[in-house]
């Protein structure tokens, strides 16, 4: 059993009205405890894991490191340990992205993708890990952090729907039409260990995002994310929904990180 999933980098890929101030994303480290939400298949009957996301401000770029480790048990009692690591840097103008993505199952590297995306007038991905393979992206494609920022901006304006094409790093299978439905407010994470009150006094927006693959003709999303997103870009507890099972990622700990940009 080799099951992996993506959190929207920068805490959702997921992230006032007309006169609202510009959105200010904050650097942080978030720890989530991951468990099985529901299941309709014997392929996954139990999940125990953790994911840690570090989101850093490096002046002209956003730097994200995410690691997800989980033991997944199937109906026959077999346990697979999945280790999924994402390292990404995104230009703040949303016109470029470097990524290094590794998937490990039971200690063996199953897949590694290293590449660079240019997200300008002619979006293109070059995969160094696949001998310079080039992937053309649809015009208007944006990276994950820009997606999070646009979701928060739309929520602050009182908008309820945002549809964008998002590239999460990888190849042509990782290009999605992301359809976000934005509610007024979600459930605050009042029980989280919050070192310097990054969430204190802030009401999160309730957001549900369906990720529809650009490759192929499926009318169903590959997966969906339901989460509370705070105005500073941090995602609270979230649910990741797949065709036959779901995972719950509960925000357990939150720490501020210093900005490299002074």
Residue pairs with C-beta under 8 A, 6 or more apart in sequence:
1 43
1 44
1 72
1 74
1 78
1 80
2 80
2 82
2 103
2 105
2 110
3 43
3 44
3 72
3 80
3 82
4 68
4 82
4 84
4 103
5 68
5 84
5 223
5 240
5 242
5 247
6 13
6 86
6 168
6 223
7 13
7 32
7 51
7 53
7 66
7 68
7 225
7 235
7 238
7 240
7 249
8 14
8 15
8 144
8 147
8 148
8 168
8 209
8 225
8 235
9 53
9 64
9 66
9 86
9 88
9 90
9 143
9 144
9 145
9 148
9 168
9 169
10 25
10 53
10 55
10 62
10 64
10 144
10 145
10 148
10 233
11 28
11 30
11 53
11 55
11 148
11 229
11 233
11 234
11 235
12 147
12 148
12 151
12 207
12 209
12 225
12 227
12 229
12 233
12 235
12 238
13 144
13 145
13 147
13 148
13 166
13 168
13 178
13 209
14 147
14 148
14 151
14 178
14 180
14 207
14 209
14 225
14 227
14 229
14 235
14 238
15 145
15 147
15 148
15 149
15 150
15 151
15 152
15 229
15 233
15 235
16 156
16 157
17 156
17 157
17 158
18 157
20 153
20 156
20 157
23 149
23 152
23 153
23 156
23 231
23 233
24 232
25 55
25 57
25 62
25 145
25 148
25 149
25 232
25 233
26 57
26 198
26 232
26 233
26 234
26 256
27 55
27 56
27 57
27 256
27 257
27 258
27 259
28 54
28 55
28 198
28 234
28 254
28 255
28 256
28 257
29 52
29 53
29 54
29 55
29 254
29 255
29 257
30 52
30 53
30 55
30 234
30 235
30 251
30 253
30 254
30 255
31 50
31 51
31 52
31 251
31 252
31 253
31 254
32 50
32 51
32 52
32 53
32 237
32 238
32 249
32 250
32 251
32 252
33 49
33 50
33 249
33 250
33 252
34 47
34 48
34 49
34 50
34 51
34 68
34 70
34 247
34 248
34 249
34 250
35 47
35 48
35 49
35 247
35 248
35 250
36 44
36 45
36 46
36 47
36 245
36 246
36 247
36 248
37 239
37 241
37 245
37 246
37 247
37 248
38 245
38 246
39 45
39 244
39 245
39 246
40 244
40 245
41 75
41 244
41 245
42 74
42 75
42 76
43 74
43 75
43 244
43 245
44 72
44 73
44 74
44 244
44 245
45 73
45 74
45 75
46 72
46 73
47 70
47 71
47 72
47 73
47 247
48 70
48 71
49 68
49 69
49 70
49 71
49 72
49 82
50 68
50 69
50 70
51 66
51 67
51 68
51 69
51 249
52 66
52 67
53 64
53 65
53 66
54 63
54 64
54 65
54 66
54 257
55 62
55 63
55 64
55 145
55 233
55 257
56 62
56 63
56 64
56 257
56 259
56 260
57 63
57 259
57 260
57 261
58 89
58 260
58 261
59 260
59 261
60 91
60 92
61 89
61 90
61 91
61 92
62 89
62 90
62 92
62 145
63 88
63 89
64 86
64 87
64 88
64 89
64 90
64 144
64 145
65 85
65 86
65 87
65 88
66 84
66 85
66 86
67 83
67 84
67 85
67 86
68 82
68 83
68 84
68 85
69 81
69 82
69 83
69 84
70 81
70 82
71 79
71 80
71 81
72 79
72 80
72 81
72 82
73 79
74 80
80 105
80 106
81 105
81 106
81 107
82 103
82 104
82 105
83 102
83 103
83 104
83 105
84 101
84 102
84 103
84 104
85 100
85 101
85 102
85 104
86 99
86 100
86 101
86 169
87 99
87 100
87 101
88 97
88 98
88 99
88 100
88 143
88 144
88 169
89 97
89 98
89 99
90 96
90 97
90 143
90 144
90 145
90 146
91 97
94 119
94 142
94 143
94 145
94 146
95 118
95 119
95 120
96 116
96 117
96 118
96 119
97 116
97 117
97 119
97 143
97 167
97 169
98 115
98 116
98 117
99 113
99 114
99 115
99 116
99 117
99 169
99 170
100 112
100 113
100 114
101 111
101 112
101 113
101 114
101 169
101 170
102 109
102 111
102 112
103 109
103 110
103 111
103 112
104 110
112 129
113 127
113 129
113 130
113 169
113 170
113 171
114 127
114 128
114 129
115 125
115 126
115 127
115 128
115 129
115 169
115 170
115 171
116 125
116 126
116 128
117 123
117 124
117 125
117 126
117 137
117 143
117 167
117 169
118 124
118 125
119 137
119 141
119 142
119 143
119 167
121 139
122 136
122 139
123 136
123 137
123 138
123 139
123 140
123 141
123 167
124 134
124 135
124 136
124 137
125 134
125 135
125 136
125 137
125 167
125 171
126 132
126 133
126 134
127 133
127 134
127 135
127 171
130 171
133 171
135 171
135 172
135 175
137 165
137 167
137 175
138 165
138 175
138 214
140 164
140 165
141 165
141 166
141 167
141 175
142 150
142 164
142 165
142 166
142 167
143 166
143 167
143 168
144 166
144 168
144 169
145 233
147 164
147 166
147 178
148 229
148 233
148 235
149 233
150 162
150 164
151 162
151 180
151 182
151 205
151 207
151 209
151 229
152 205
152 229
152 231
152 233
154 162
154 180
154 182
155 182
155 205
155 207
155 229
155 231
156 231
159 182
160 181
160 182
160 183
161 179
161 180
161 181
161 182
162 179
162 180
162 182
163 177
163 178
163 179
163 180
164 177
164 178
164 180
165 175
165 176
165 177
165 178
165 214
166 175
166 176
166 177
166 178
166 211
167 174
167 175
167 176
168 174
168 176
172 214
172 215
173 213
173 215
175 213
175 214
175 215
176 211
176 212
176 213
176 214
176 222
177 211
177 212
177 214
178 209
178 210
178 211
178 212
179 209
179 210
179 212
179 221
180 207
180 208
180 209
181 207
181 208
181 209
182 205
182 206
182 207
183 205
183 206
183 207
183 208
184 205
184 206
185 203
185 204
185 205
185 206
186 204
186 205
186 206
186 207
186 227
186 228
186 229
186 236
187 204
187 206
187 228
187 236
187 237
188 199
188 202
188 203
188 204
188 228
188 236
189 199
189 204
189 228
189 236
189 237
189 251
192 199
192 236
192 251
192 252
192 253
192 254
193 252
193 253
193 254
194 200
194 254
195 254
195 255
195 256
196 255
196 256
198 230
198 232
198 234
198 254
198 256
199 230
199 234
199 236
199 254
202 230
202 231
202 232
203 230
203 231
204 228
204 229
204 230
204 231
204 236
205 228
205 229
205 230
205 231
206 228
207 225
207 226
207 227
207 228
207 229
208 224
208 225
208 226
208 227
209 224
209 225
209 226
209 227
210 221
210 224
211 221
211 222
211 223
211 224
211 225
212 218
212 219
212 220
212 221
212 222
213 222
220 243
223 240
223 241
223 242
224 240
224 241
225 238
225 239
225 240
225 241
226 238
226 239
226 241
227 235
227 236
227 237
227 238
227 239
228 235
228 236
228 237
228 238
229 235
229 236
230 236
234 254
235 251
236 251
237 248
237 249
237 250
237 251
238 248
238 249
239 246
239 247
239 248
239 249
240 246
240 247
240 248
240 249
